[in-house]
Amino acid sequence: MTEYAFVTTPQLEIAYRQWNPHGIRTAVLLHGWPDSPACWKAVAPALADAGYRVLAPALRGFAPTRFRDAATPRSGQLAALGRDLLDFIDALDLRRPVLVGHDWGARAAANACGLRERVASHLVMLSVGYGTNDPNQSISLQQARNYWYHWFMATPRGERTVREERRAFARRMWDTWSPAGWYDEADFDQAAQAFDGPDWADVVLHSYRHRWGFVGGDARFAADEQRLNPAPLLSIPTLAIHGAADACNDPESSSGRERFFSARYERLLLDGIGHFPQRESPSRVSDAIVRFCSTE
């Protein structure tokens, strides 16, 4: 794994890892919850070998990324994640990178594309269906059951668990969202270092409470929220990758999303793979990204 570098944006000091800094094209890889940039440790070198400069930032709330001002609300709203990504792109003067995101990172990448036309050359979303951010959306009873942790975090007991037992709580997701035996203890320990930052619990709790309308958002993202809800049509070539055994976001949640895209749209379903395809099957994920992004 490479060491972290830092870049300053209006609200954050964003930590990121980098591979192949002189690559011809750029790919930005965005992790999900509960994970860290380490989730890309097998995919990133493969993309670097394919000629990409690869950047993997830590999202807001995840160490070692940090807020610049103690007074800034520790918002985890999805519009904030999209704006953070645009700020990261601007700070590093990136020219239409490929955006690859898993879980929270997929929502951040899609939101960045919704907020700024032609910000990226391609969009790759892992384990998430586009257009599923609306708190008024209809969800199946199975998906409601899968989202038990959303509702739990809306309660005082859930808040205490996130604050006081964060590693045990996160491990529960790792143990149940994918087929058994998919990760090594060292991989979880490495990812969990990102949960130890001072803002992690606040950002996580706000994110899940805000997306269902239980709490308000940061006023500075109000205009972005209006642009992103309802989900805008995206004119960017997009690949959705979903594990057929995902027990967090049901694979059906990424099915039938073509209507949201005016450019090329593909969906790849990976048999036997759960919620973390980039960790569980990195070669298939990296091969799919390189193939899809080789053409407009």
Sequence and secondary structure as in RCSB ss.txt:
>XXXX:A:sequence
MTEYAFVTTPQLEIAYRQWNPHGIRTAVLLHGWPDSPACWKAVAPALADAGYRVLAPALRGFAPTRFRDAATPRS
GQLAALGRDLLDFIDALDLRRPVLVGHDWGARAAANACGLRERVASHLVMLSVGYGTNDPNQSISLQQARNYWYH
WFMATPRGERTVREERRAFARRMWDTWSPAGWYDEADFDQAAQAFDGPDWADVVLHSYRHRWGFVGGDARFAADE
QRLNPAPLLSIPTLAIHGAADACNDPESSSGRERFFSARYERLLLDGIGHFPQRESPSRVSDAIVRFCSTE
>XXXX:A:secstr
    EEEE SSEEEEEEEE TT SEEEEEE  TT  GGGGTTHHHHHHHTTEEEEEE  TTSTT EES TTS   
  HHHHHHHHHHHHHHTT  S EEEEETHHHHHHHHHHHHSTTS SEEEEES  TT   TT    HHHHHHTHHH
HHHTSHHHHHHHHHSHHHHHHHHHHHSS TT S HHHHHHHHGGGGSTTHHHHHHHHHHHTTTSS   GGGHHHH
HHHSS   B S EEEEEETT SSS GGGGTT GGGBSS EEEEEETT  S HHHHSHHHHHHHHHHHTT  
